[in-house]
């Protein structure tokens, strides 16, 4: 469930044939989008198995998620520019080929370094595939009912992918191995590569330079800040290992702003941020990305390590979130023209926050039915209320030629928010876990508690400490969403009439 950018070219190229070709095109685009969304979620349930197999520490394990999210979010705008400059079909095929190869590489990885490199390559590939796929959709299907129907399929796949990723990750990990959470992309990618030449015609390349300095500085700056924040879990905040990356990342982001202000073809035109509603929507999406990643990451580990669920049961446990999101996403699409974005965003962020505050009370004696089912439904319901109004607010009043950049920034905000949120909230949770371990086992010195085969008394203390740490993480994530609620009230001023007039293709 994520917003995607709309890459635009000056003219719409004709589709390669009749309805059969359009059916094939829509199928391939939907499958490609499913691959991109699955790669965000499918590894979540496999994380404990990956941790045991490759001996990840609790802090380094976050990079299995963050390596993908940072590369995807940081390079998404560049991916859209590449599709416009070199051809949409060419970028789509190149991205699928890289995604397929990176998935094979990751599934075969026998060390932490190789797996993280593969996940980063998957993120680079996703940054090529996502904007190219949507651009191919808008060029293949005529505006109006035909395109809106195709967009409906595309959006449904994007929404289903998150829940399906958790389920498939659990099934593959239980029945085969965690490696199949990556291998699954290989046969799917090969089929997409075989069908793409028949389904799509190449677009006419556009002029304009690629903003490589901007792409390098924004991706490098964000990555360094995330790395520094994650180091705070194992180092003091004043330690050089924490301070130096954060300062270096901040310098690179300042360089990015200077580059964008001076280049003739910026990845991110700074005037995009002039609208309070648009700026507010980006910040809110950043917070929702952070809260979502905290929910899935912490709860996956809690369910498997503390409650003792199998990976498969863990995957199916998240279906409650998908149900809540599906119901409210449908409602928000029909209500947006009457309420406008602000009301839905205010309600959605508060409902999601309520679910996280409920989860903050988790303990080692919690049960799924009594303590997890309700919060998951609330989390899904709150999320489902937010995505459509956020997309509308992000493009309301923007120039036609910059609608793609505006919606791409929203998607990038979600991915970068996930990485930053996991770094900050993961550090908070890790420090809380360590403090509780020192209280329960004074001689242990804290350490990297993650269960395993331990004596019963120590196992009980580990589960208690982990529950406490995750609870503090959920509490912090809840307050992040309260901040999002306040931002929505003061910045999102888009009328119901303007929301109703926004083209669905620009915000899908």
Helices and strands as residue ranges (DSSP letters): H 19-41, H 47-54, H 58-86, H 88-107, H 112-140, H 145-175, H 180-199, H 212-231, H 240-262, G 270-274, H 276-301, I 302-306, H 311-317, H 319-339, H 341-359, I 368-372, H 373-395, G 400-402, H 403-440, H 456-491, H 496-501, H 504-507
